[in-house]
């Protein structure tokens, strides 16, 4: 229980403000005393230490005795930790930071979606910054903080990885692939490709291509070949947290919470996952993997949630029944046995799965998953 609920707290560290001792108050940009921040947190209108909210809590828990002396309380470290974890998210510094982060995530998600849809168009950082109403320098800093890459490096990597996907998924000539992707010249492409992958394009194809291999199986999966319209889903990016059960579960909880809060109940609002990269080509820590909801109503994104578009076109739709743990073996059959005999190739390094039921309502061996792979004829 808060022992000093009638007091005003520093809007950064959560400590009670001591208006009786002026030196204990922070200072505003004009050097006047602040009535919102303590001297530990604000000096001349700037936060003295740039730390996370969790680190702020940890500091006070470490110095619980000092907190109690200053505020006239007698919390134990555990009691103070519980109290501050509840209090700090309501304070101005952290509310502003969360709102700013939400705005930044929304802007960069919008840019990344635009890049995906216009990968081989003329894309400049200045143009992308203007699109989301950020200054050029601020945009570059925010983009790197969220993606871990400079925007130019990010675009170049996606272009080269898409070309690498075509090399191993199709029998198209290298010149045709270059023309199709509108890369500057064959010489600039050859140089950039070898610098990125460490192999020439022909050597890369020889090393990884599986098209034309012959396999024998008594039970090849038989997909339905059908055209679909462009579809939209509200998603959270998973990234490499897919490999951590705890982190992945946490993201699913965020998604479920979003669905309950913002979407009307409808059995047609189905959970999906979207993979935008070929795992043979892209390092796993850079693979773009999303989980989301494909709703029937109009949707909007909020903060870390983004709107992902599944492009319309022709897809091979495979139906899988069983435990998700066995899905990798099913995919192996698709790529090593079905594709080489089908006359098709995977048009884009994109796959999405639609989950017709969920483990919390269905036995594991009864789970139904639809796998959508965009395809085109090899000819």
N, C-alpha and C positions, 0 to 999 in steps of 0.2 A: 504494500500500500504506500502511496506517495505521502510522505510525512510533511511536505511543505507545499501542498497543492495550491495555496493561496498566493504563492510568489510567482514573479515573472522570471522566465528562464532566458539565458543566452540563446539566441537563435542559431547557434552553431554547435556548442558543446553540451547544451542542456543544463548547465549549472545555474543555480539561482543567481540573479543579478543583485549586486550589493550597491544600491543607490546611496547608502549612507557613507560609502567610501568612494569618492569620485575617481581615485586612481585605479580602482578595480574595474572601471568601465572602459570599453574599447573606444576608439576614436574614428570619426567619420572622415571623408575626403577633405573637408574643410578644417580638420583638426579639432572640431568640437566633440564633446563627449557623446557617445552613443547610448541610446536608451533601449537598444536591442541586443547588443553584443558585449561580452566581457573583454578584458585586456589580454586574455590568453588567445583570443580568436581574431580580433579585428584591430588593425592599425592603419590609420589614414585611409579608411574605406576599403582596404584589401585584407583578405584572409591571410593570416600570418603563415599558416602551414596548410599545404594542399594535400590532404589525406582523405581517405574514404570514411564513410560513416562507421563502418565496422572498426576501423583503426581508432577512431575517436572514442568509441565505447571501450575498447581495450585499454586505452591510455588511462581513462578514469577508473576502470576496474583495478588496474595496477596501482593506482594512487588513491584507493578508496579512503584511506585515513585522511588524506589532504582534502578530498571532497567533503567528508563529514565535518572536518574542522571548519572549512569555509562556509558550509551551508547550515551547520548546526543540526546535523542528522546523525544517525548511528546505523547506517546500512552495513550489511555484510557485503563482501565482493559479489556474491551471487545475486543478492537482492538488488544491488545497484546495477548489475548487468541486465537483469530483467527489466528494471525500471527504464534505463536509458534506451534499450532496444525498442521499447514501446514509445518513448517520448521523442527521440530524435527524428523519426520519419515525419513527425508533425511540424517540425521547425522549419523556418524560412530557408536556411541554407540548403537543406537536403530536399525540400520540396522544389526549390528552384533548379537544383542540380538534376533531379529526376525529370522535371519538365523539359529541361534543356536536352537531356539525353534522349528523351522520347522524340523531340523535334529532330535531333540529329539522325537518329535511327530511321525515322520516317523519310527524311531527305535522301539518305544514302541508299535505303531500300528502293526508293523510286528511281534513283540513278542506275542502280545495278540492274533493275528490271529493264530500263531503257537500253542499257548496254547489251543485255541478252537479246533484245528484240532487233537491235541495229548493229550487230557486232562488226560487220564489215563495211559500215558506212563511215563517213568522215566524222570522227568523234574527237573533240578537243576538251581538255579540262575546263577551259574558259566557258565553252558552251554548256557543259554539264553543270558548272557552278551557277550560271545564270538561270538554268532551268529550275533550280531549287532555291533561288533567291539568296545565295550565299556569296560572300566575296570570294575571289579566286584563291587567296591565300588561306582563308578560313576553311574553304571547301577541301583543299588539299590536306590540311591537317586533320579535319574530321574524318575524311575518307580513310586515311591511313590508320587512324586510331581505331576505327570500327573493323576494317578489312585486314589490317596488317600489311597492306601493300600500297605503294603509290598508285594513283589512278592510271597513269600511263603504263606502268608495269603490269597492272591488273588486266587492262585491255589487251595488251600484247600477248600475255600468257594465254588468255581465253582464245584468242585467234589461233595461236599456234597449236593449242590443244585440240581445237576443233578440226584443224587440218590433219593433225596426227590421228584423230578418230577416223576421218575419211580414208586415210592411208590404210588402216588395218581393217576397216569395215567394208570397203568397196574394192572393186577391180578397176576403178577409174584411173586414167593416166595421171601422172603428177602434174602435167601441164593443164589438163582439164580441171583438176582440183584447184590449181592456182587461179585459173580463169573464173571458176565458180565462186571462189571466195574473194575475188577482186583484190588479191594481194598485189602490191606495187609492181614488182618485176620478179622473174624467176630467180634472178641472182640475189636480190635482197631477201626473198623468201628462203632460199637455200642457206644463206649466211645466218639469218635469224633462227632458222630451225635447228641447224647444227649447234649454234651457240646455246640454245635452250636445252636440247635433248642430248647433246654429245654425239649424235649420229647424223649421217646424211639422211635425207628422206627415203631414198631407196634402201639403205641399210636398216632403217627403222621399220619399214614395211616388211622386209625379209625376216626380221627378228620377231615381229609380233603378229603379223597377219595370219588369221585362221580361215579366211575365205578359201573355199575349194578343198579343205581337208575332208577326208571321208571317214565317217563313223558309222557304226552299225548298232542299231537299237531296236528292240522289239516293241518299245512303248514310247514313241516320240509324242510330245505334246502337240495337240492340234488346236491352233488358235482360231478365233473368228477374225477375219479381215474386215474392218469396217472404218468408215469415215466418221469423224466426230467434229463438232464445232469447237471453237475456242472456248475454254472454260477457265473460270477464275476460282482461286482458293485463298483463304486467309491463313497465313502460315507463320511459323516460327522457324528460324534457322537452327539446325542441330549441330552442324559442323562435326568436330571430332568428339563431342560429348556422346555421340552414338556408341562409342566404345566404353563408356562408363555407365553402368546400369543405374547408379544413383543419380547422376546428372541427367541422363535420358528420362528417367522417371519424373524428375522435377519439371522438365520441359513439357512432358505430357500433362502434368497437373495444371500447368499454366494454360495449356490449350483447352483442357476440359473446363477450367474456370471461365475462360473467355467465352466458350460456347454457352455456358449456363447464363452468363451475365448479359451477353449482347445478341444472341441468336434465339429466335423463336424455336420451340421444340418442334422438330419435324424429323421423321425417320429417314427422310431423303437427305438430310444434312450429314453426309458421310465423311468419316475420317480418311485422309489420304497421306501418302508420303510422295515426295518429288525429289528425284536425283537428277542434277543437271550436268553431271560429268561422267566420263568413262573412267572407271577405276583402274583400268590398265594404263591409261594415259596420265591421269592427274594424281599426284601424291595424295594419300588419304587425308592428310591434315588440311589440304586445300579443297577437298571435294565439297561442293555445295549440295547439302542435303537438308530438306525441309519436311516438317510434319505439319499438317493443317486440316482444315475443314472445307469441304466443297459444298457450300450451302445453296439452297434454292432461292433465297432472297438476296436482295442487293446488300453488299458488304462494304465496309470501310476498314482501313488499317489504323492501328493505334500503337505508337511507340515501336517496340521491337517487332510487332506483328507487321507483316508485309503482305501485299497482294501479289500472288504469283499467277501468271497466265500459262495455262497449258495450251500450246498452239493447236489449232484445228488441223486436220489432215487425215491421212490413212494410217491406221494403227493395227498391229497384230495384238489381239487381246487374248491373253492366256488366263485360264481359270485354274486356280490352285486351291486344293483342300488339304488342310493339315496344319501342323505346328509351324509357327514362323521360323523356328530354329532350323527347319529343313529346307527353307526357301533357297539358300545358296546352291544346293544340289539341283533344285529345279531350274535355276538360272543357268547352271553349268550345262544342263541338257539342252536348253534353248540355244545357247551360243555355240556349243560344240557339235550339236547334232542337228537341230532344226534349221538354223540359219544357213549352213553350208548347202543344204539340200533344197531350200525353199525358193531360191531365185530372187530373194529379197536381201536388202541390207538395212542396217539401222541408220535412218536418215540423219538423226541428231543424237548426240550423247545424252539423251534424256529418257528417263523411265519414270512413270508414276504408277503407284499401287493404290487401289481403292479397297478399303476394308469393309466387307459386307456385314460383318459382325465383329464383336470384340471379345477378348479373353474374359472379361468380367461378366459376360452373359452366355458364353458358349464354351463347351469343352474344347481343349486344345486341338484334338484331332478332327473337330468339326468346323474349325475356322475357315472362312471363305475369303480368298483374296483374288482380285482381278488385277492383272499386270498388263499395262499398256506400253507398247514399244512402237515409236514412230518408224514407218518403213517406206521404202521405195524399191522399184525394180532395179536389179543390177544392170540391165541393158541400158 
